[in-house]
Amino acid sequence: MIRVSVYYPSSEGATFDHDYYRAKHVPLVQRAWSPASTTIERGINGPHVAAVHLTFASMEAFNTAMGSPLTGDVMSDVVNYTTIAPVMQISDIVE
């Protein structure tokens, strides 16, 4: 299993619309990439204001998802909810 985590680091003056993210952006991600599971986090205390974790069956499944014709729509939608540059982490789930 592969987990793709996208983090939004806290920074002075940055904006993040959690409602838009949850209601519009993440559903677009789910339509585009069909992950096995999706978890959204809203930062309370720590270095990130938000994160999303997407699980895929394999690296091949993730790479196939990235080839979706909707990937461009996902990427261009970021400006609609944040001024933060997202940071991606791809992990092999070992346990």
Gaussian input, Z-matrix of N, CA and C with variables (Angstrom, degrees):
# hf/3-21g

backbone

0 1
 N
 C     1     B1
 C     2     B2     1     A1
 N     3     B3     2     A2     1     D1
 C     4     B4     3     A3     2     D2
 C     5     B5     4     A4     3     D3
 N     6     B6     5     A5     4     D4
 C     7     B7     6     A6     5     D5
 C     8     B8     7     A7     6     D6
 N     9     B9     8     A8     7     D7
 C    10    B10     9     A9     8     D8
 C    11    B11    10    A10     9     D9
 N    12    B12    11    A11    10    D10
 C    13    B13    12    A12    11    D11
 C    14    B14    13    A13    12    D12
 N    15    B15    14    A14    13    D13
 C    16    B16    15    A15    14    D14
 C    17    B17    16    A16    15    D15
 N    18    B18    17    A17    16    D16
 C    19    B19    18    A18    17    D17
 C    20    B20    19    A19    18    D18
 N    21    B21    20    A20    19    D19
 C    22    B22    21    A21    20    D20
 C    23    B23    22    A22    21    D21
 N    24    B24    23    A23    22    D22
 C    25    B25    24    A24    23    D23
 C    26    B26    25    A25    24    D24
 N    27    B27    26    A26    25    D25
 C    28    B28    27    A27    26    D26
 C    29    B29    28    A28    27    D27
 N    30    B30    29    A29    28    D28
 C    31    B31    30    A30    29    D29
 C    32    B32    31    A31    30    D30
 N    33    B33    32    A32    31    D31
 C    34    B34    33    A33    32    D32
 C    35    B35    34    A34    33    D33
 N    36    B36    35    A35    34    D34
 C    37    B37    36    A36    35    D35
 C    38    B38    37    A37    36    D36
 N    39    B39    38    A38    37    D37
 C    40    B40    39    A39    38    D38
 C    41    B41    40    A40    39    D39
 N    42    B42    41    A41    40    D40
 C    43    B43    42    A42    41    D41
 C    44    B44    43    A43    42    D42
 N    45    B45    44    A44    43    D43
 C    46    B46    45    A45    44    D44
 C    47    B47    46    A46    45    D45
 N    48    B48    47    A47    46    D46
 C    49    B49    48    A48    47    D47
 C    50    B50    49    A49    48    D48
 N    51    B51    50    A50    49    D49
 C    52    B52    51    A51    50    D50
 C    53    B53    52    A52    51    D51
 N    54    B54    53    A53    52    D52
 C    55    B55    54    A54    53    D53
 C    56    B56    55    A55    54    D54
 N    57    B57    56    A56    55    D55
 C    58    B58    57    A57    56    D56
 C    59    B59    58    A58    57    D57
 N    60    B60    59    A59    58    D58
 C    61    B61    60    A60    59    D59
 C    62    B62    61    A61    60    D60
 N    63    B63    62    A62    61    D61
 C    64    B64    63    A63    62    D62
 C    65    B65    64    A64    63    D63
 N    66    B66    65    A65    64    D64
 C    67    B67    66    A66    65    D65
 C    68    B68    67    A67    66    D66
 N    69    B69    68    A68    67    D67
 C    70    B70    69    A69    68    D68
 C    71    B71    70    A70    69    D69
 N    72    B72    71    A71    70    D70
 C    73    B73    72    A72    71    D71
 C    74    B74    73    A73    72    D72
 N    75    B75    74    A74    73    D73
 C    76    B76    75    A75    74    D74
 C    77    B77    76    A76    75    D75
 N    78    B78    77    A77    76    D76
 C    79    B79    78    A78    77    D77
 C    80    B80    79    A79    78    D78
 N    81    B81    80    A80    79    D79
 C    82    B82    81    A81    80    D80
 C    83    B83    82    A82    81    D81
 N    84    B84    83    A83    82    D82
 C    85    B85    84    A84    83    D83
 C    86    B86    85    A85    84    D84
 N    87    B87    86    A86    85    D85
 C    88    B88    87    A87    86    D86
 C    89    B89    88    A88    87    D87
 N    90    B90    89    A89    88    D88
 C    91    B91    90    A90    89    D89
 C    92    B92    91    A91    90    D90
 N    93    B93    92    A92    91    D91
 C    94    B94    93    A93    92    D92
 C    95    B95    94    A94    93    D93
 N    96    B96    95    A95    94    D94
 C    97    B97    96    A96    95    D95
 C    98    B98    97    A97    96    D96
 N    99    B99    98    A98    97    D97
 C   100   B100    99    A99    98    D98
 C   101   B101   100   A100    99    D99
 N   102   B102   101   A101   100   D100
 C   103   B103   102   A102   101   D101
 C   104   B104   103   A103   102   D102
 N   105   B105   104   A104   103   D103
 C   106   B106   105   A105   104   D104
 C   107   B107   106   A106   105   D105
 N   108   B108   107   A107   106   D106
 C   109   B109   108   A108   107   D107
 C   110   B110   109   A109   108   D108
 N   111   B111   110   A110   109   D109
 C   112   B112   111   A111   110   D110
 C   113   B113   112   A112   111   D111
 N   114   B114   113   A113   112   D112
 C   115   B115   114   A114   113   D113
 C   116   B116   115   A115   114   D114
 N   117   B117   116   A116   115   D115
 C   118   B118   117   A117   116   D116
 C   119   B119   118   A118   117   D117
 N   120   B120   119   A119   118   D118
 C   121   B121   120   A120   119   D119
 C   122   B122   121   A121   120   D120
 N   123   B123   122   A122   121   D121
 C   124   B124   123   A123   122   D122
 C   125   B125   124   A124   123   D123
 N   126   B126   125   A125   124   D124
 C   127   B127   126   A126   125   D125
 C   128   B128   127   A127   126   D126
 N   129   B129   128   A128   127   D127
 C   130   B130   129   A129   128   D128
 C   131   B131   130   A130   129   D129
 N   132   B132   131   A131   130   D130
 C   133   B133   132   A132   131   D131
 C   134   B134   133   A133   132   D132
 N   135   B135   134   A134   133   D133
 C   136   B136   135   A135   134   D134
 C   137   B137   136   A136   135   D135
 N   138   B138   137   A137   136   D136
 C   139   B139   138   A138   137   D137
 C   140   B140   139   A139   138   D138
 N   141   B141   140   A140   139   D139
 C   142   B142   141   A141   140   D140
 C   143   B143   142   A142   141   D141
 N   144   B144   143   A143   142   D142
 C   145   B145   144   A144   143   D143
 C   146   B146   145   A145   144   D144
 N   147   B147   146   A146   145   D145
 C   148   B148   147   A147   146   D146
 C   149   B149   148   A148   147   D147
 N   150   B150   149   A149   148   D148
 C   151   B151   150   A150   149   D149
 C   152   B152   151   A151   150   D150
 N   153   B153   152   A152   151   D151
 C   154   B154   153   A153   152   D152
 C   155   B155   154   A154   153   D153
 N   156   B156   155   A155   154   D154
 C   157   B157   156   A156   155   D155
 C   158   B158   157   A157   156   D156
 N   159   B159   158   A158   157   D157
 C   160   B160   159   A159   158   D158
 C   161   B161   160   A160   159   D159
 N   162   B162   161   A161   160   D160
 C   163   B163   162   A162   161   D161
 C   164   B164   163   A163   162   D162
 N   165   B165   164   A164   163   D163
 C   166   B166   165   A165   164   D164
 C   167   B167   166   A166   165   D165
 N   168   B168   167   A167   166   D166
 C   169   B169   168   A168   167   D167
 C   170   B170   169   A169   168   D168
 N   171   B171   170   A170   169   D169
 C   172   B172   171   A171   170   D170
 C   173   B173   172   A172   171   D171
 N   174   B174   173   A173   172   D172
 C   175   B175   174   A174   173   D173
 C   176   B176   175   A175   174   D174
 N   177   B177   176   A176   175   D175
 C   178   B178   177   A177   176   D176
 C   179   B179   178   A178   177   D177
 N   180   B180   179   A179   178   D178
 C   181   B181   180   A180   179   D179
 C   182   B182   181   A181   180   D180
 N   183   B183   182   A182   181   D181
 C   184   B184   183   A183   182   D182
 C   185   B185   184   A184   183   D183
 N   186   B186   185   A185   184   D184
 C   187   B187   186   A186   185   D185
 C   188   B188   187   A187   186   D186
 N   189   B189   188   A188   187   D187
 C   190   B190   189   A189   188   D188
 C   191   B191   190   A190   189   D189
 N   192   B192   191   A191   190   D190
 C   193   B193   192   A192   191   D191
 C   194   B194   193   A193   192   D192
 N   195   B195   194   A194   193   D193
 C   196   B196   195   A195   194   D194
 C   197   B197   196   A196   195   D195
 N   198   B198   197   A197   196   D196
 C   199   B199   198   A198   197   D197
 C   200   B200   199   A199   198   D198
 N   201   B201   200   A200   199   D199
 C   202   B202   201   A201   200   D200
 C   203   B203   202   A202   201   D201
 N   204   B204   203   A203   202   D202
 C   205   B205   204   A204   203   D203
 C   206   B206   205   A205   204   D204
 N   207   B207   206   A206   205   D205
 C   208   B208   207   A207   206   D206
 C   209   B209   208   A208   207   D207
 N   210   B210   209   A209   208   D208
 C   211   B211   210   A210   209   D209
 C   212   B212   211   A211   210   D210
 N   213   B213   212   A212   211   D211
 C   214   B214   213   A213   212   D212
 C   215   B215   214   A214   213   D213
 N   216   B216   215   A215   214   D214
 C   217   B217   216   A216   215   D215
 C   218   B218   217   A217   216   D216
 N   219   B219   218   A218   217   D217
 C   220   B220   219   A219   218   D218
 C   221   B221   220   A220   219   D219
 N   222   B222   221   A221   220   D220
 C   223   B223   222   A222   221   D221
 C   224   B224   223   A223   222   D222
 N   225   B225   224   A224   223   D223
 C   226   B226   225   A225   224   D224
 C   227   B227   226   A226   225   D225
 N   228   B228   227   A227   226   D226
 C   229   B229   228   A228   227   D227
 C   230   B230   229   A229   228   D228
 N   231   B231   230   A230   229   D229
 C   232   B232   231   A231   230   D230
 C   233   B233   232   A232   231   D231
 N   234   B234   233   A233   232   D232
 C   235   B235   234   A234   233   D233
 C   236   B236   235   A235   234   D234
 N   237   B237   236   A236   235   D235
 C   238   B238   237   A237   236   D236
 C   239   B239   238   A238   237   D237
 N   240   B240   239   A239   238   D238
 C   241   B241   240   A240   239   D239
 C   242   B242   241   A241   240   D240
 N   243   B243   242   A242   241   D241
 C   244   B244   243   A243   242   D242
 C   245   B245   244   A244   243   D243
 N   246   B246   245   A245   244   D244
 C   247   B247   246   A246   245   D245
 C   248   B248   247   A247   246   D246
 N   249   B249   248   A248   247   D247
 C   250   B250   249   A249   248   D248
 C   251   B251   250   A250   249   D249
 N   252   B252   251   A251   250   D250
 C   253   B253   252   A252   251   D251
 C   254   B254   253   A253   252   D252
 N   255   B255   254   A254   253   D253
 C   256   B256   255   A255   254   D254
 C   257   B257   256   A256   255   D255
 N   258   B258   257   A257   256   D256
 C   259   B259   258   A258   257   D257
 C   260   B260   259   A259   258   D258
 N   261   B261   260   A260   259   D259
 C   262   B262   261   A261   260   D260
 C   263   B263   262   A262   261   D261
 N   264   B264   263   A263   262   D262
 C   265   B265   264   A264   263   D263
 C   266   B266   265   A265   264   D264
 N   267   B267   266   A266   265   D265
 C   268   B268   267   A267   266   D266
 C   269   B269   268   A268   267   D267
 N   270   B270   269   A269   268   D268
 C   271   B271   270   A270   269   D269
 C   272   B272   271   A271   270   D270
 N   273   B273   272   A272   271   D271
 C   274   B274   273   A273   272   D272
 C   275   B275   274   A274   273   D273
 N   276   B276   275   A275   274   D274
 C   277   B277   276   A276   275   D275
 C   278   B278   277   A277   276   D276
 N   279   B279   278   A278   277   D277
 C   280   B280   279   A279   278   D278
 C   281   B281   280   A280   279   D279
 N   282   B282   281   A281   280   D280
 C   283   B283   282   A282   281   D281
 C   284   B284   283   A283   282   D282

   B1=1.4516
   B2=1.5275
   B3=1.3250
   B4=1.4661
   B5=1.5250
   B6=1.3264
   B7=1.4643
   B8=1.5169
   B9=1.3198
   B10=1.4537
   B11=1.5212
   B12=1.3282
   B13=1.4643
   B14=1.5187
   B15=1.3161
   B16=1.4601
   B17=1.5249
   B18=1.3316
   B19=1.4608
   B20=1.5226
   B21=1.3241
   B22=1.4525
   B23=1.5304
   B24=1.3366
   B25=1.4653
   B26=1.5278
   B27=1.3334
   B28=1.4648
   B29=1.5190
   B30=1.3208
   B31=1.4632
   B32=1.5219
   B33=1.3028
   B34=1.4653
   B35=1.5284
   B36=1.3134
   B37=1.4612
   B38=1.5196
   B39=1.3251
   B40=1.4658
   B41=1.5273
   B42=1.3257
   B43=1.4604
   B44=1.5220
   B45=1.3385
   B46=1.4607
   B47=1.5251
   B48=1.3335
   B49=1.4644
   B50=1.5409
   B51=1.3416
   B52=1.4619
   B53=1.5298
   B54=1.3272
   B55=1.4641
   B56=1.5306
   B57=1.3307
   B58=1.4658
   B59=1.5267
   B60=1.3089
   B61=1.4717
   B62=1.5269
   B63=1.3301
   B64=1.4594
   B65=1.5317
   B66=1.3314
   B67=1.4663
   B68=1.5263
   B69=1.3161
   B70=1.4690
   B71=1.5307
   B72=1.3472
   B73=1.4686
   B74=1.5295
   B75=1.3217
   B76=1.4689
   B77=1.5277
   B78=1.3408
   B79=1.4692
   B80=1.5370
   B81=1.3379
   B82=1.4628
   B83=1.5268
   B84=1.3226
   B85=1.4707
   B86=1.5276
   B87=1.3184
   B88=1.4678
   B89=1.5261
   B90=1.3378
   B91=1.4718
   B92=1.5224
   B93=1.3178
   B94=1.4631
   B95=1.5205
   B96=1.3221
   B97=1.4672
   B98=1.5207
   B99=1.3185
   B100=1.4762
   B101=1.5251
   B102=1.3375
   B103=1.4586
   B104=1.5248
   B105=1.3214
   B106=1.4606
   B107=1.5231
   B108=1.3315
   B109=1.4653
   B110=1.5284
   B111=1.3253
   B112=1.4632
   B113=1.5209
   B114=1.3276
   B115=1.4557
   B116=1.5179
   B117=1.3290
   B118=1.4677
   B119=1.5193
   B120=1.3346
   B121=1.4592
   B122=1.5248
   B123=1.3173
   B124=1.4594
   B125=1.5217
   B126=1.3378
   B127=1.4557
   B128=1.5216
   B129=1.3104
   B130=1.4635
   B131=1.5248
   B132=1.3257
   B133=1.4516
   B134=1.5258
   B135=1.3004
   B136=1.4586
   B137=1.5081
   B138=1.3140
   B139=1.4673
   B140=1.5209
   B141=1.3520
   B142=1.4646
   B143=1.5229
   B144=1.3466
   B145=1.4712
   B146=1.5210
   B147=1.3354
   B148=1.4597
   B149=1.5209
   B150=1.3259
   B151=1.4593
   B152=1.5218
   B153=1.3133
   B154=1.4607
   B155=1.5199
   B156=1.3255
   B157=1.4612
   B158=1.5268
   B159=1.3086
   B160=1.4655
   B161=1.5230
   B162=1.3067
   B163=1.4549
   B164=1.5254
   B165=1.3266
   B166=1.4684
   B167=1.5218
   B168=1.3106
   B169=1.4615
   B170=1.5242
   B171=1.3351
   B172=1.4620
   B173=1.5259
   B174=1.3190
   B175=1.4583
   B176=1.5310
   B177=1.3168
   B178=1.4679
   B179=1.5290
   B180=1.3315
   B181=1.4657
   B182=1.5292
   B183=1.3242
   B184=1.4650
   B185=1.5259
   B186=1.3199
   B187=1.4693
   B188=1.5268
   B189=1.3168
   B190=1.4587
   B191=1.5235
   B192=1.3224
   B193=1.4673
   B194=1.5261
   B195=1.3142
   B196=1.4659
   B197=1.5240
   B198=1.3289
   B199=1.4549
   B200=1.5232
   B201=1.3250
   B202=1.4664
   B203=1.5258
   B204=1.3312
   B205=1.4635
   B206=1.5313
   B207=1.3451
   B208=1.4652
   B209=1.5299
   B210=1.3376
   B211=1.4627
   B212=1.5261
   B213=1.3002
   B214=1.4658
   B215=1.5149
   B216=1.3403
   B217=1.4602
   B218=1.5299
   B219=1.3342
   B220=1.4651
   B221=1.5242
   B222=1.3149
   B223=1.4704
   B224=1.5281
   B225=1.3091
   B226=1.4676
   B227=1.5262
   B228=1.3212
   B229=1.4627
   B230=1.5296
   B231=1.3101
   B232=1.4729
   B233=1.5297
   B234=1.3167
   B235=1.4728
   B236=1.5305
   B237=1.3201
   B238=1.4643
   B239=1.5324
   B240=1.3370
   B241=1.4616
   B242=1.5234
   B243=1.3392
   B244=1.4621
   B245=1.5266
   B246=1.3164
   B247=1.4711
   B248=1.5240
   B249=1.3228
   B250=1.4696
   B251=1.5256
   B252=1.3247
   B253=1.4697
   B254=1.5325
   B255=1.3300
   B256=1.4617
   B257=1.5254
   B258=1.3419
   B259=1.4633
   B260=1.5270
   B261=1.3334
   B262=1.4620
   B263=1.5248
   B264=1.3287
   B265=1.4687
   B266=1.5097
   B267=1.3288
   B268=1.4545
   B269=1.5190
   B270=1.3312
   B271=1.4625
   B272=1.5140
   B273=1.3197
   B274=1.4476
   B275=1.5121
   B276=1.3105
   B277=1.4641
   B278=1.5251
   B279=1.3167
   B280=1.4739
   B281=1.5200
   B282=1.3073
   B283=1.4548
   B284=1.4967
   A1=109.07
   A2=114.96
   A3=122.76
   A4=108.26
   A5=115.92
   A6=119.79
   A7=107.64
   A8=115.36
   A9=122.72
   A10=106.13
   A11=115.58
   A12=121.46
   A13=108.44
   A14=115.85
   A15=121.23
   A16=106.43
   A17=115.25
   A18=122.09
   A19=109.92
   A20=114.95
   A21=122.20
   A22=107.26
   A23=116.84
   A24=120.31
   A25=112.24
   A26=114.82
   A27=120.88
   A28=109.13
   A29=115.60
   A30=119.73
   A31=108.65
   A32=115.02
   A33=122.24
   A34=110.48
   A35=116.69
   A36=122.07
   A37=115.66
   A38=117.97
   A39=120.94
   A40=110.35
   A41=115.89
   A42=121.09
   A43=110.33
   A44=114.90
   A45=121.26
   A46=107.39
   A47=116.73
   A48=122.74
   A49=108.33
   A50=115.64
   A51=120.59
   A52=112.40
   A53=117.37
   A54=120.24
   A55=111.04
   A56=116.78
   A57=120.83
   A58=109.62
   A59=115.73
   A60=121.10
   A61=110.67
   A62=115.65
   A63=121.04
   A64=111.96
   A65=117.32
   A66=121.09
   A67=114.52
   A68=117.76
   A69=120.79
   A70=113.85
   A71=116.22
   A72=118.33
   A73=112.86
   A74=117.28
   A75=118.85
   A76=111.70
   A77=120.47
   A78=118.38
   A79=113.04
   A80=117.61
   A81=120.78
   A82=110.07
   A83=116.67
   A84=121.50
   A85=110.14
   A86=116.36
   A87=120.08
   A88=112.01
   A89=117.10
   A90=120.37
   A91=110.74
   A92=116.53
   A93=120.93
   A94=112.42
   A95=116.80
   A96=120.12
   A97=115.02
   A98=118.81
   A99=123.06
   A100=113.43
   A101=118.08
   A102=119.06
   A103=110.94
   A104=116.49
   A105=121.19
   A106=110.90
   A107=116.26
   A108=120.34
   A109=109.08
   A110=115.52
   A111=122.46
   A112=108.51
   A113=116.12
   A114=121.98
   A115=108.30
   A116=116.44
   A117=121.96
   A118=108.25
   A119=116.74
   A120=121.53
   A121=109.98
   A122=114.57
   A123=121.64
   A124=106.45
   A125=116.77
   A126=120.40
   A127=112.37
   A128=115.83
   A129=122.05
   A130=109.34
   A131=115.39
   A132=121.27
   A133=107.30
   A134=116.82
   A135=119.71
   A136=111.28
   A137=116.68
   A138=120.33
   A139=115.60
   A140=118.55
   A141=120.82
   A142=111.12
   A143=115.58
   A144=119.62
   A145=111.57
   A146=116.29
   A147=120.75
   A148=109.69
   A149=114.39
   A150=121.28
   A151=108.01
   A152=114.67
   A153=120.77
   A154=106.62
   A155=115.90
   A156=122.12
   A157=107.94
   A158=115.78
   A159=122.62
   A160=108.06
   A161=116.93
   A162=121.12
   A163=109.33
   A164=114.35
   A165=121.66
   A166=108.69
   A167=116.94
   A168=121.67
   A169=112.51
   A170=116.74
   A171=120.53
   A172=109.19
   A173=115.88
   A174=120.58
   A175=109.66
   A176=116.01
   A177=120.09
   A178=110.88
   A179=116.99
   A180=120.70
   A181=110.55
   A182=117.12
   A183=120.75
   A184=110.68
   A185=117.10
   A186=120.59
   A187=111.29
   A188=117.16
   A189=120.79
   A190=110.30
   A191=116.52
   A192=121.16
   A193=110.87
   A194=117.37
   A195=120.90
   A196=112.08
   A197=116.94
   A198=121.38
   A199=113.52
   A200=117.14
   A201=121.03
   A202=110.62
   A203=117.55
   A204=120.19
   A205=112.65
   A206=117.83
   A207=121.22
   A208=113.53
   A209=117.70
   A210=120.13
   A211=111.38
   A212=118.62
   A213=121.81
   A214=112.04
   A215=116.98
   A216=121.35
   A217=110.94
   A218=116.51
   A219=121.06
   A220=109.55
   A221=116.48
   A222=120.87
   A223=112.08
   A224=117.17
   A225=119.18
   A226=112.42
   A227=118.11
   A228=121.71
   A229=112.85
   A230=118.36
   A231=122.02
   A232=111.61
   A233=118.28
   A234=121.21
   A235=112.30
   A236=117.33
   A237=120.40
   A238=113.36
   A239=118.07
   A240=119.06
   A241=115.37
   A242=118.71
   A243=117.66
   A244=112.82
   A245=114.01
   A246=121.67
   A247=110.02
   A248=116.96
   A249=123.14
   A250=110.14
   A251=116.21
   A252=120.59
   A253=108.11
   A254=118.55
   A255=120.19
   A256=111.63
   A257=114.41
   A258=122.25
   A259=106.92
   A260=116.88
   A261=121.41
   A262=111.06
   A263=114.68
   A264=122.90
   A265=107.42
   A266=118.13
   A267=122.15
   A268=107.59
   A269=116.32
   A270=121.31
   A271=110.85
   A272=114.94
   A273=122.75
   A274=106.36
   A275=118.07
   A276=120.86
   A277=107.57
   A278=115.87
   A279=119.96
   A280=112.98
   A281=117.20
   A282=118.89
   A283=111.24
   D1=143.90
   D2=178.95
   D3=-118.09
   D4=134.88
   D5=173.47
   D6=-114.32
   D7=127.10
   D8=175.21
   D9=-106.75
   D10=117.11
   D11=-179.93
   D12=-110.79
   D13=133.10
   D14=176.04
   D15=-117.43
   D16=118.48
   D17=-177.15
   D18=-107.82
   D19=148.68
   D20=177.41
   D21=-120.42
   D22=97.55
   D23=-176.12
   D24=-66.19
   D25=142.16
   D26=174.87
   D27=-67.48
   D28=140.80
   D29=174.27
   D30=-155.30
   D31=151.33
   D32=-178.53
   D33=-56.75
   D34=126.22
   D35=175.68
   D36=80.17
   D37=-2.08
   D38=-179.21
   D39=-73.25
   D40=151.94
   D41=176.85
   D42=-119.86
   D43=149.60
   D44=178.01
   D45=-152.02
   D46=121.31
   D47=-179.84
   D48=-96.70
   D49=95.82
   D50=-176.88
   D51=-62.74
   D52=-36.56
   D53=-179.09
   D54=-64.61
   D55=-46.39
   D56=178.16
   D57=-61.94
   D58=-44.82
   D59=-178.43
   D60=-56.01
   D61=-49.83
   D62=-176.93
   D63=-70.43
   D64=-41.10
   D65=-173.25
   D66=-86.36
   D67=-29.27
   D68=-174.08
   D69=-117.38
   D70=-52.68
   D71=-171.90
   D72=-70.24
   D73=-50.99
   D74=-177.55
   D75=-63.41
   D76=-39.69
   D77=173.40
   D78=-60.17
   D79=-34.80
   D80=175.13
   D81=-63.65
   D82=-43.52
   D83=176.72
   D84=-58.59
   D85=-44.83
   D86=-179.09
   D87=-63.90
   D88=-39.65
   D89=177.27
   D90=-66.88
   D91=-40.75
   D92=-175.57
   D93=-72.04
   D94=-42.27
   D95=-167.91
   D96=-113.56
   D97=-11.92
   D98=178.37
   D99=45.65
   D100=56.78
   D101=177.30
   D102=-67.15
   D103=157.94
   D104=177.85
   D105=-65.74
   D106=-34.90
   D107=176.35
   D108=-154.55
   D109=158.88
   D110=-179.31
   D111=-139.47
   D112=133.38
   D113=175.08
   D114=-129.08
   D115=128.98
   D116=178.44
   D117=-106.10
   D118=135.60
   D119=176.39
   D120=-120.54
   D121=141.25
   D122=173.01
   D123=-112.19
   D124=116.52
   D125=-176.82
   D126=-63.16
   D127=135.62
   D128=176.25
   D129=-107.21
   D130=-48.58
   D131=-178.98
   D132=-148.09
   D133=120.07
   D134=-178.90
   D135=147.42
   D136=-169.53
   D137=-172.77
   D138=-81.92
   D139=-5.80
   D140=-176.38
   D141=-125.17
   D142=141.75
   D143=176.09
   D144=-84.07
   D145=-21.95
   D146=-179.80
   D147=-163.51
   D148=163.97
   D149=174.45
   D150=-157.46
   D151=155.66
   D152=170.33
   D153=-132.86
   D154=142.15
   D155=179.44
   D156=-122.94
   D157=123.01
   D158=-178.99
   D159=-115.19
   D160=131.59
   D161=179.59
   D162=-107.42
   D163=134.42
   D164=177.19
   D165=-125.30
   D166=151.62
   D167=-178.03
   D168=-62.78
   D169=-31.16
   D170=-176.93
   D171=-160.50
   D172=170.40
   D173=175.15
   D174=-64.42
   D175=-35.53
   D176=177.33
   D177=-62.17
   D178=-41.49
   D179=178.05
   D180=-63.59
   D181=-40.20
   D182=177.05
   D183=-63.82
   D184=-46.28
   D185=-180.00
   D186=-62.23
   D187=-38.28
   D188=176.07
   D189=-63.07
   D190=-42.84
   D191=178.82
   D192=-59.75
   D193=-41.14
   D194=-179.59
   D195=-63.64
   D196=-20.98
   D197=178.17
   D198=-84.07
   D199=2.93
   D200=179.92
   D201=-60.56
   D202=143.01
   D203=175.58
   D204=-63.60
   D205=-15.76
   D206=179.41
   D207=-89.65
   D208=-3.21
   D209=-179.09
   D210=-58.52
   D211=-39.79
   D212=177.05
   D213=-60.65
   D214=-39.14
   D215=177.60
   D216=-65.01
   D217=-40.31
   D218=178.04
   D219=-60.42
   D220=-49.79
   D221=-177.14
   D222=-65.14
   D223=-40.82
   D224=-177.78
   D225=-75.24
   D226=-14.68
   D227=179.79
   D228=-78.61
   D229=-16.64
   D230=-176.46
   D231=-54.18
   D232=-40.15
   D233=-177.98
   D234=-64.75
   D235=-15.44
   D236=179.98
   D237=-78.66
   D238=-13.37
   D239=-178.42
   D240=-132.09
   D241=-10.32
   D242=-178.23
   D243=-156.33
   D244=156.40
   D245=171.26
   D246=-103.71
   D247=3.25
   D248=-177.63
   D249=-88.45
   D250=134.76
   D251=173.68
   D252=-76.56
   D253=117.85
   D254=-179.17
   D255=-68.17
   D256=151.25
   D257=177.93
   D258=-118.83
   D259=126.55
   D260=-177.20
   D261=-104.31
   D262=138.84
   D263=174.69
   D264=-126.37
   D265=125.78
   D266=174.71
   D267=-107.88
   D268=126.34
   D269=-174.67
   D270=-129.23
   D271=147.70
   D272=170.69
   D273=-90.18
   D274=120.87
   D275=179.74
   D276=-77.32
   D277=117.60
   D278=-175.32
   D279=-102.70
   D280=-11.66
   D281=179.60
   D282=-150.42

